[in-house]
Structure formats: C-alpha cells, structure tokens
Amino acid sequence: MSGKLYLCATPIGNLEDITFRVVKTLKEVDLIAAEDTRHSRKLLNHYEIKTPMTSYHEHNKVDKARYLVKKLLEGKSIALITDAGTPAISDPGEELVKQAYEAGIEVTSLPGPCALITGLTLSGLSTRRFSFEAFLPHDKRERERILKELINDTRTLILYEAPHRLLRTIKALYEALGNRNITIIKELTKTHETIWRTSLKEAVREYEAIEPKGEYVLIIEGKSHEEIEAEIQSRWEEKSITEHMRIYIDAGLDKKEAMKSVAKDRGISKRDVYQALLDANEDS
C-alpha cells in the first residue's frame, strides 16, 4: 500500500507559528523532505523532532521527486517542508505534488503560515481580489512582459523580493504602473518586522538613499476602475463622433445601436450624438 505525502507549512519567521498537527506529523512520518536541511534542522531541534531528513530543492526537484515517489510507492510516509511557509508556493514543491498525483499517491496539506496571505492582511489594501507574482523574472524582457500584463489589473498585486533586487523591482513597478500605493513589509513575523505604507515614488526615493536589508513582501494597489474608465473616455474623446460611429458600424451594428453605444462610451445622450452627426454632415 502506498504511503502518503504531507505538505507541512512551517514558520516564516517566529518559530512558534507552527501548528500542533504539523509538529505531530513531522515526528510520525518516515522521512522529511526539506528545501535546506541545515536551515530546517533548527526548527526540528526546537521541537525535538528526530525524523530523518533529505534535501529537496530547486536544483534537484525533478530527479529527487522521482526518488521520493518511489519511497512513497514502497509505503513510506513523507512530509515536505520549505524553508519558510507553505510548500509548493513559490518553491519546488509543486513538482513533487505533480509527480505524486501522477503515481496515484495520496497528498494532503497541513495549513499554516504563508507570507503572501499574512502580508496581504497587514497591507491595508484591498483583500477581496488579488494576484500573486512571487519574484519577478531576472530576464529583463520577461520582466517587462509581465509588468505590461499587470498595468490594467485592478487586483491587489503581491510580490516577494530580496534586498539586493528591491530597488530595481520598485523602480520597474513605478515606471510600469505609475505612482500606486504600496505596503512594504520587511522581516515578516520576526523581531524586527516593519510595515511601511507609502507610494512607489516615495519607496524609490527611500531605497536610493538607504541600502535595503532583510526579506520583503510587496503589496501594490491595483488600478482603480475610475482610472480605467477615465482612460477609455480619453481615448474616445480623441476621436470625432463620426469616427466613433464608424467603428461600431464597421463592427456590424445598425445605426441606432451604434449611436446608443457611442453615447454610452462618451457619457452623453443619444440626442447629443445625433446632433453631432447632423453638424458634421452640414460641415461636409
């Protein structure tokens, strides 16, 4: 009978942020797969967990996942832990989960700390709809492509960033998104946790003057619906009403429906559209 894979969330800073269930599971499984065994040893020693560990990280995730799946098929139970937070979120755990399912192995998740959710709840920004982009790509072209996709996103955006790349990332966000509100959280749940609610422009100015230290979660305000509507309105206003009508006529609408659509786009009455068309005909 196959074993079971347990995805165990571990503290993102404060060692006390771990569930009783995770501690119990880590003690009972046959093997713990850890992103960094040296780092995780501190956690295991703190809770007197003696279970054997093996490394599972970005550079061995495919081959090591095959090895772990083999152990699971032999009936071994395995817990997967990351350096901090919930496995498979911005770490190689997703590969092991995928291979486990493909092999017909049961997988379960033991919920707990997650930096993106903890940061979002502390941000003071909208939590109703959000997107998570983890770390922006190192490749400039790929980074620019993603930022371009995010320009008109109305959801709150969450990113992770290392200190040596923080200024570059904030500058890129400012250039792409404009001067949005941002909450910058450093050393989440740790002794020197700091939460700074500011703007992208001010953040650029700050980190040009001081050297960032620590690990960061960035929560950026989404684009407002009002701003999007204003931009749409501005684009229509650049066209004459006759040109605007032609767009809808060419799309297959009859004149009545086209006038209705133009009026809605421009925030005016159908009577105003009709009069503008008459004036244009008279001028021509």
N, C-alpha and C positions, 0 to 999 in steps of 0.2 A: 504494500500500500504506500502511495506517495506521501511525502512529508508536506509541510505547509510553509509558505513564505509569509513572514510577518514584516510589514513596513512600520518601523517604530520611530515616531517623532521624538527627537532629543532636544535639550535646551539650546536656545540661540544665544545664550549669554549666562544667565543665572542658573546654576546647577540645580536649584530647587524647582525649576519649571519642568518637571517631568511627572508623568502620571504613575500611580501605583501599578497600574496594569502593565505599563512598559517595563518597569523595573522587574516585576514578576516574570514577564515573558523573557526578558534578556537572561534571567537566571535559569529558565527552564528549557530554552531551545538547545539544540546540539551545537550550533555554530552561529557566530555573529559576523556578518559581512560589513566591514567598516570602510568608509572613504579614506580615513587616515588612522591607522591602528594606534599610532603614538598619541595622537590627539584624543582619540576615544578612550584610551587607557585611563586617562584622568577621571572620566565620567564613571567607568566601570569600577575603578578603585574606590571612588567616593561612595558607591552603593554596594561595595563588597561583592561584585559580580565576577565570578571566576570562569565564565564560559569562554571557550577558545574563540579567537578572532582570526579572520583572514582579510586581506586587503581587497577592496573592490572600488576602483576609481575610474576616472575618465580614460586613462591610457590603457587599461586592461579590460574595459567593460564588456566587450563582445566575447572574448575568449574566456574570461573569468565567469561570465554569466553562464556559458555552456557547462563549465565545471560545477557551478553551484546548482544548476538544473539537474545535472547528473546525480548530485548528492541528494537533492530533493526526491528524485525518482527512486532512489535507494531507500527512501523512508526517513531521511534526516529532516529535522525542522530547522529552519534558518531565519534569523532576524536580520533585516537590512537596516543599517543606520547611516546617516550622513554626518558630516562634521557638525552641523547645526541645523535644526529644523526638521521639516518633513521630507522623507526620501522621495525621489522622483520629481521634486520641484527644483528646477534649475540644477540638477545633478544627474549622474549617470544611472540612477535607479530605474529610470523608465525602460532601459534596455533589458534589465533583469526581469522586470514585470512582464514585458512583452514576451520574452522567451519562456517564462514560466507559464503564461496562459497558452502559448502555442504547444507546450508539452502536457497540457491538461492538469497543471498543478494548481491547487487552491491558493489564493492570495487574499490576505486581509490587511487592513490598515488600522493601526492604533493611533488615533488622532492626538494632536498635541501642538507644540509651538510651530509657528510658521511666520517668518519675518515679514512677508508681504502683507498678510492679514493683520498682524499686530501693528505694523507701520501704518496701514490704511486707517485703522480705527483711531490712531493717535493724530492723524493728519489735520483734522478739522475740515477736510474737503469732502465732497460728496462720496458716499459709500454705496449708493444704490446700484450704479453700474461702473465697472472698472475693467481695465485691461492690464495684463502683466507682461512686460517685455524682458524680464530678467536683466542680463547685461547686454548693452548694445554691442553689435559686432565690432571687432577690431578693424576689419576691412572698411576703408572709407566709403567706397561705392555702395557696399551693402548697408552700411550705417545710414547713408543718405537716402537710400531707397526706403528703409523702414521709417525714417523720420518723415519722409514725404507722405507715406501712407497714414501717418498719425496727425497730420496737420488739421484735418477737419473732424477728427474723432472727438465726440462730445463726452466720452467716458473719462473718468479719472485714470491717469496713467501711473503705473508703479514700475520703478527700475531699481536694480541693485547696482552699486558701483564701488570700486576700490579707490583708496585715497589718491594714488598716483594718476588715475584717469578721471578724477572727479571734475576738475576744471574744464578739461576738454569736452566732457559729456554735457556739462551745464551750458557751455558756450554753444555747442551744437544744438541743444534744445532751444536756447534763446534765439538763435539765427533761424531755426525752422518754424518754431511755434509762436514767436513773439514774446512779449513780456507777461507770461502767465504767472499766476500764484503757484508757489511750490512750498512743500513742507520737507525739510531735510532732517533726517533722523540719523544720529551717529551713535554707534555702540549700543544698539537696542537691547534692553533689559540688563545691561551691565552697570557697574557702579557709576561710570561717567556718561551715562545715557544723556543725550541732548536732543531737544526737539526745537527746530528753528522754522517758524512760519515766515516766509518772505516772498520775494518775487525773483524771477530768473535773472533780471537785470541786476538786482542787488546781490544775488548769490555770485554772479560773475565777478562783480566788484570786490566782494569779500575774499574769494579764493584766489584772486590775483594778488591780494595783499598778504595773505597768510597761507601757510602750507597745510593742506588737509591731512588729518590723521584719523585712523580708525576705519571701520566698515560702515557704509552708508546705504540707507534706503531712501529713495527719492519718490515723492508723491506729487504729481503735477496735475494741476487743474485742467479739465477737458475744455474744449472750445464751447462757448455758450451758443445756444440756439439763436439768441438775439444777434450775435456777431455773424453767424452763418446767414441769417435772413437779411441782414444789412448788406453783406457782400453780394448776395444774389440780387437784391434790389439795385445795388450799384451797377452790377453787370447789365441788368435790363435797361437802366437809365442811360447807359452808353449807346444804346440803340434807339432809333426812332420807333414810334409806334407802328409805322408801316413795316419796318424791318422785323419788328417783333411779331406782327401778324403773319408775315411771310413764313416765319419759322414753323408756326402751327399749321398754316395752310399746306406747306410742303410736307408736313408730317401726316397729312390726310384728314385733318379736322375741317368741318364746314365753317363758313364764315361766322355763324352765330356762336359756335363752340370756341372758335379761335378768339373772338372778341371777349368771351367770358374768361378764357384762360389768361389773356393779356391783362385784363382788368385785375384779376386776382394776383398775378405776378407783380404788378406795379402798384397795387394798393389803391386803385382808383375805380370809379364806376364805369359800367359799360357805356353809359351816355358820354362820358369823357373820351373813351376810346373811339366811339362813333364820330364825335365832333372832330377829334384829331385827324381821323381818316378823311373826313369831308374837307377839312382845311388843307390837308396835304394834296388832295385831288384838285382843289381850286388853284393851289400854288403851281401845280404842274401844268 
